[in-house]
Amino acid sequence: MRNPVRMAREDVRVAELNQDLHSLEHCVSQTRDGETGEEALQKASSSQRAESCTALSAEDAFAAALEPGIANTDGSYVATRRFLLRKKAISGCTQRKSWQSNGLDYVIYRHFIYSLQNVDSQRLTSPGDSGRWASPSARSFSYGRDSVSSNKDILSFIRGSSVSSFSGELEHQPHKGPGDSFVGMHCIFDQFKCSVNIVRFGHRSSELLGFGTSNGQIAVCTVLDPPGVLHSLEGHSKSITDFDFSLNNQYICSSSMDRTVRIWDVEKEHCVRIVYDKAEQLCVRFHPVNNNFLVLGNAKKEMSVINFSTGRSLCRISLESNVTAIDMDHTGHVVFAGDAQGCVHSVKINSHTGELTQAHKCRLGLRRKSPIMSIQYKTFSLLANGPVLLASTQDGTIRFFSVTLEIHGYLTLRCSLQLNPWARNVHASFCPILSLEKGEFIVSGSEDGNVYFYDFTRPKHPCANKLQGHGAPVISVAWNYGENLLASSDCEGMVIVWKTDSPATVPP
C-alpha cells in the first residue's frame, strides 16, 4: 500500500511540472517568432509569476544564469536547456529540505544530542556510585522552534531505538574526544616488577588507589601530592585475581589463585580472616548494602555468599561454567556474574539472609564461547534511559546491555563492539560523567600498550582516542570517584595515573 503522504507530494510535483511545461511551450513559441530566451522570459504573464513560489523564482534565476541565451542561438535549445537546469535545481532544494526536516525521528535525535541532558531531571534522582550526575544547574535545556510536543515522545523514541540507530548522524558531529581532555601523567608507580592484574580506587574516593599483582601482593597508595604507597598487604602465595574495598575503605577483600579469600584491615596491614576453598577464587565483591556479606566466584562453577564476621558460607549455587567476573546493582538485590563461556547470569540475592536464586542468563552478542574478563554495572545511561551493564570477553567482544531491575536484572543487548582478541585478562570500564555529555564512552586496556576510548554511538569508527605511555600490554583500568583521574596498569608492573584538565566532579 502506497504512503498517502508520498502520493500527495507526487500530485503536487505533477501539478508543478504541468505548469513548467506550459511555461516552456510559451517560451518556445516566442523564440520561434524571433525572440531570444531572455525576451521570452520577460514576457511571461504576471499571473503565472504570482502563482509560483519564491523558491521557483530563485531556480529560474539559477537556470538563466547558467544558460543566458546568447544571440544567434536556437531558441528551442535555450528553453530546453533552462528547463533541465531548473529541474536540477528543484531536485537539489528538495534534498536539502528533506535533510533539514527528515520527519519526527530527526527532530527527536537533534534535541536528544543537544538538549536532552536534563530531561525530567526533577523526576530522576541522583544515581549511586557507578553512575554519577554532574550538577543539573550546569546544563541548560531549551527547545527550538521545531521541538517535539512532549518529553514522553522523546523518551519513548529512545527506549525503542538501538544505539546503532544514531550512528549515521553522530559520525558527522564534531566533538572533543575524551583523550583530548587529558593533560598528561599525574604520577607513576613502578615498585613491582610483576604483572599488575587489577587496579581499583577506593569506594567513593578520589585519592585512595589499590592494585593487586601476580605475585600475591596488594598495594594501597595515595595519589595526592606527594603520591606514594601507604600500605602493603602480603599473604597470598599466588596471583591476585580480584579485590574490593568496603564502604568505609577500612577493609579489603581479595581473591587469589591460591584458593583463598582474605579480608584485610588496611590501616593495620593485617589479615583478619582467611576463607579456604577447593578451587581457585576468581572474583570477589562486598555487598553494596550489607558489607557483612562477601559474594565470591570460583573456578568450580560456583558462586557463594560468605559471612564476613564469621567466615561461614551462607549460600552456594552452581552455574554452567567457571565464574570469572561479578558485579552488583546499587540496591544489592541482583548479582551479575560472567562465566568462562561468555554468558551473563542475573542472580537474585537476599540482603538479609544471603540466599542466592538464579533469575536469568544472557548469551546475546556472542560469536563464540569466550570467558568474560570484566563486568561492570552503571546506575544510569542516557542512551538506555536506565541502568546498564558492560561485559568484555577475551575474544575482544565488548557488550552493552540495558538492565531491567523490576524483572530481577533482565538484560537486553543494545549494542556491541568487536575488537582484536586478547591473550590476557584485559578489563574495560564505563566513563560515567563523560558519557553524560557526548555519547556512551568506555575505556579499555589493550595488548599494544595503549589505553583506548571507545564510543558505542559510533559503531563504524568506535575508537575516539587513545593514551600512550605504557611499554607493555595494558591489563586493567579504573576511574576515581570524581573521574578526573584514570589509573591503568600493565603486565610489567607499571601503574600510570592519568590526569584530566577538568576538576573532580562529585555529586552533592
N, C-alpha and C positions, 0 to 999 in steps of 0.2 A: 504494500500500500504506500502510495506516494505521500510525502510530507506536505500538508496543506500550506505551511509557510513557504516552502520552496516553490509550490505551484503558484502562489500569489506573486512571489518575486519574479517568476518567469513570465507571468502575464504582464507585469509592469514593464519588464525588459522588452517583450514583444511590442507593446504599445510605443515604447521609446524608439525602437528600431523602425517601426512603420512611419513614425514622424520623421526620423532621419532619412528614410528612403524618399519621402515626399519632398524634403528639402533638397536631397541630391538630384531628384528629377527636375526640380525647379532650376537648380544651378546649371545642370547640363543643358536644359532648353535655352537658358540665357546665353551660355557660352557658344552654343551653335549659332546664335544670331550675331556673333562677332564680339561679344563682350568677354573680358577676362574673368578669371575666377574671383578676383577681388571685387570687381564691379557687381558680379552676381551675388556675392555675399552681402554687399552693401545694400542691395535692393531687396533683400529678404523682408518679408512683411513684419511689421511691428507686433502684430498679434502673435505670430509664431515665437518671436523673441520673448514676449511676456510670459508665454506658457512654459518656455524652457527654464530650467533652474540655473542657479549661479554656477554650479559645478560644470554644467554643459557649456556655458559661455566660456569658461576657462579652457575647456577642452577644445572648443572651436578656435580660440586664440592659439592654443598649442599646435593644432593642425595647420593653421595659416602661417605660423612662424616657420614650421619645418618645410612647408610647401608654399612659397609666396606667390606662385603663379607668374612666371616670367613671360614677357611679351613673346609672341610668335610660338607659343606653346599650345598644344592641343587642349582645348577647354575640358573635354571629357576626361582626359588623363589627369588634369589638375583636380577636378572634382572627385574622381575616384580615389586619387591618392590622399586627398584631405579626409575623405570619408574613412579610409582604412586607418589613417593616423589617429583620427578622433576616436574610433572604436578601440584602438590600442590604449589610449589614454583612459577611456572609461573602464577598461579591464584593470588597469593599474590602480585607479582610485577605488574600485570595488574591493580589490585585495587588501588595500590598506585599511579601508573601513571594516572589513571582516576581521583583520588582526586587532584593530583598536577595540572592538566590542564583540568578542567571539562568544556570545551567549553568556549565560549566568556563570558558567564554570570559570571563565577568565576573570570576571569581576570578583568572584569569591577568592580565587587564587591571589589576585593582586592585593586585596585587603588582608588576606592571610599573611602575605610576606611582609607588608609594610606597616600594618596597623592592628594585628590580631594579638599582640603580645599581652594585652591587658583585658582581653575579652572575659567578661564575668569574673573580674578579679576579686570582687567582694564575695562571690559565691565560693571561689576556690581558696581554701586555707593554705597556709604555708606548709609545704611538704617537709619531710623529715631530713635525715642526714644525707641521703643519697640523691635527693632531688631538690636543690636549693633555689629559692627565688631571690632575685635582686629586689630592691625596694620598688614598689609599684609607682611611687612618685617619679622615679627616674625614667619612666616610659610614658609616652603620650599616646593617646588613642583618638583618632578622628576619622570620620568618613568623608569621602569626596562626593562629588555630585552624582557619581554612578554607584553609590554604595548599595549594598544589599538591604532588603527591607528589615531583616532581623538577624540577631546573632544566632538564633536557632537554625536558620538556613545554613549559615557558615559552618557551625559545628556539625550539623548533620552531613554536610558535604565532606568534611574532613574525616568523620568516622567511616564513611562509606568509600573512601578512596585510599588506595595504597600509596605508600611513599613514592614509589616509582612514577606515579601519575604526575608529579610535579617536576620531573626531571627535565622535560623539554624546555620549560621556561627558565629553570634555575641555571641551566648551562649558560644563559646569556646575562645573568645577573652579576654585575661586578661587585665584589665584596672583598674585604680584607681577610686573608687567610688566617687560620688560627696560629700558624707558626710565625706570622709576621708580628704578633704581639709579644714575642719573647725577646728579651734584651740580652740574653746570654746565660752563662752558668752562674748560679748563686754560690754553690760550693760542691766539692768533690770528696767522697770518702773512698779510700783505696787501701784500707787497713788489711783487708782479706785478699789472699791470693787464690781463692777458690770461687766457684760459681755462687753468685747471689741469686737464689731461686725466687725469692718473694720480697717485695718492698710494700710497706703499708704505713700510712700516717695514723697517729692516734685518733681515737674517737672524738669527733668534734674538735680536733686540734689542728692548728696550722703550723706548729713548731716541733712537735714530737714525731720522730720518724724511726721506724724499726725495719730491720731486714734480716732474713734468715738465709744461711749459707748451706752449701753442700757438705761441709764438714761437721754439721750439727750445732753450730753456734748461732745465737741471736744477739744482735747489737741494737741498742736503743740510743738514738742520737738526738741532739737538738740542732735545728737549722738556723737558730738565731745567731747573731754576731756576738762572739765568735762561735762558729759551728764546731761540733765535736761529739765524740762518743761519750755518753753519760754512763751506760751500764752495759755489761757483757754477761749474757746468760749461757752457761755451759753445762751440759749434762747429757744431751743426746749423743749417741755414738754413730749415727748415720745422718744422711741428708735431711734437712728440714723441708717438708712438703707444703706446710701452711702454718699460719699463726694468726691470732686475732687479739685485739685489745678489748678489755672490759669497758663498761660505760664510763667509769671514772679513771680509766687508764692506769689503775693501780696494779692490775693483773694482766698477764698474757698467757693464753693457752696456745700450745704448739703441738703439731703432729709431725711424725718422723717415719722414715723407713725402718727404724729400729723397733717398730711395732709398739711404740708407746705414745701416750699423750701426756704432756707435762703442763702443770699450771705453775706460773712463776709470780712471785712478788717482785715487781720491777725495782722498787727502791732498795730492797734488801738483797737483790740479786740471788734470791733463794727459791728453790723449787719446793712448793708447799704440797704438791700432790702428783703422783705418778699413776697413770691408768695403763695397765698392761692388756695386750690383746694377742690373738693368734695370727693376725695378719698385719701387713703394713698399713699404717694410718696415712691416708692421702689428703684429707681436708678436715677442717675444724672451724666451728663458729660458736661464739657466745650467743645465747638467746637475746634478742634485742630488748625484750621487756623483762624477762626473768633471768638475770645474769647468773643465777644459781644453776642453770641448765647449760650443758655443752652438747652441741649436735656434731656427730662425727660421721665420717665416711671412710671405709677401708677397702682393701684390695680383695676382700672375700665377699663382695657383692652385698654388703650390709651397711645400713645406716642406723645409728643408735643415738640415744639420749643419755647423758651421764649427769648425775648429781654432783655439782662442783664441791659441795661441802663434805659429802660422804664418799665420793668416788664410786658409788654404786650405779649399775646400769638400770635405767628405768624402763626403757623400751628398746626393742631391736626389730627391724624389718629387713627383708631381703628384696633386692631389686634384680634386674635382669643381668647386670654386669657390674664391674667394679665402680664404686662411687668416686669419681675423680675431682669433683668440684661442687661446692654448695654455697648458697646464699639464702637470705630470708627477707621477707617483706617487712615493712616498718611496723606492722601491727603484731608481728610474731605469731601469726596464725598459719602461715604457709612456708614450707621449706622447698626451695627449688634445687634439685640435685641433678647434676650431669654425670653420665656414666661413660664407660670406655667404648661404647658403641655409638655415641653421639646423641643418645636420647635424653631429653629433659623431663624429669619427673616432678610433678607437683604433689607434695605430701603435706597433709594437714597435721598440725601439732597442737596439742593441748598445753597451754602455757602454765597450767596448774599441776597437771599430772605427768606431763611429758609424753603422753601417748601419741604414737605416730600412726597415721592412716593414709595409705596411698590414694590419691584422688584422680590424677590424670597423668598421661605421658604423651610426649610430642616428639615425632620424628621428622617433622616437616622441614624442608630445605636441605636435606642431606643427600649428597650424591653417592656416598659410600660410608661404610661404618668407620668411624674415626673417634678417638677419645676426646672428650671436652676438656680443654685446658683451663679455662676460666669461665665463670658465670657471675653476672652482676645484675642486681635489681635496682631500678630507679623509680622513685615515687611518682614522678610526673614527667610527661613529654608532650610538647605542643603538637607534634605531628600525630601522635597516637591519642592525644587528649585524655591521658590517663597514665597509669603505671606501665612500665616496660621492662623487658629483660634482655640482656645481652649475653650471648653464648658464643665462644670461639673454640673451634676444634683444631686438631693437629693437622688436618689436611688443608688448612688455610681458609676454611669457611667461617664467616662471622655472621651470625643470625640475629635479627632484631624482632622481638616478639612484643605484642601488646598483651597485657595481663588483665584478666577479669577476676578480681578478688572475690566478687559476690558468688562466683562459681568455683570457689576453692582453688584459685590460681590457674584457671583455664587459659591456655596460651594460644594466640593467633599469630601466625607468621606474617609480618608486614613486609619485610624485605631481607635480602642477604647480600653479602659481598664474597666473592671468590678470589682469594689471594694465593700466593705461592705456598705450597705445602711447607710445613715446619718440621724439622727433625727434633727440636727441643720443645719444652713446655712454655711457649710464648703466650703471654697474657695480653688481654685488651681491656679497656676501661672506657666508661662514658666520660663526656665532657659536659657536665650538667649546666653550669652557668653559661658557657659559650653557646650551647645549643638553644638557649632561650632567645637569642637574638638573630642567629644566622641560618640555622639548619638543624641537623641532628648529627653532631660530631662524636667520633670516638677516637681514642689514641691507642696505639698498639706498638709493641716492640717488633723487631724484625731480625732475621739472621744475617742481614747485610750490615748490621751495626748502626742503623738509623732508627729514629723514633718517628713513626708516621701518624699523620692525622687524616682520617677518612670522614667523608660526608655521605650519609645514607641517601640524602636527597639528590645526589648527583651520581647515579649508578654508572653512567658512561665514563666519567672521569672522577672516580671517588677520592683519589688522593688530593687533599687540599694543601698539604705542606709536609715538611719533614725537618727534624733536628739532627744535626750531625755532630758527633763528638766521641762516641764510643768506638773502640778499636776491635770489638768482639760482638757476637750476636747479643742483642738486647732481649732479655727474657721477661722482665716484669716492669710495669709502670703503675704509678699511683698519684692522684691529686691530693693536696692537703685540703683542709676544710674550707678555707677561703678561696681555693682554686687560683691562687696566684703563684703557687709553686708546684712543679711537676717533678717527681722522682722517677728515675729509670735505672735499672741495674743490668749488668751483662754477665756472661759466663766466665769472665776472668776476674771478677771480684770488684769491679768499679761501680760505684753508685754516683750518679750525677743528679744534682738538684737544679732544675732549670727555673729561671725567674721571668715572669711576665712584666710588661710595662704598666700594668694596672694594679691598684691596691687590692688587698684582700676584700672579697665580698662575702660578708657573713650575714645571714638572715637575722632579723631582730628577735 
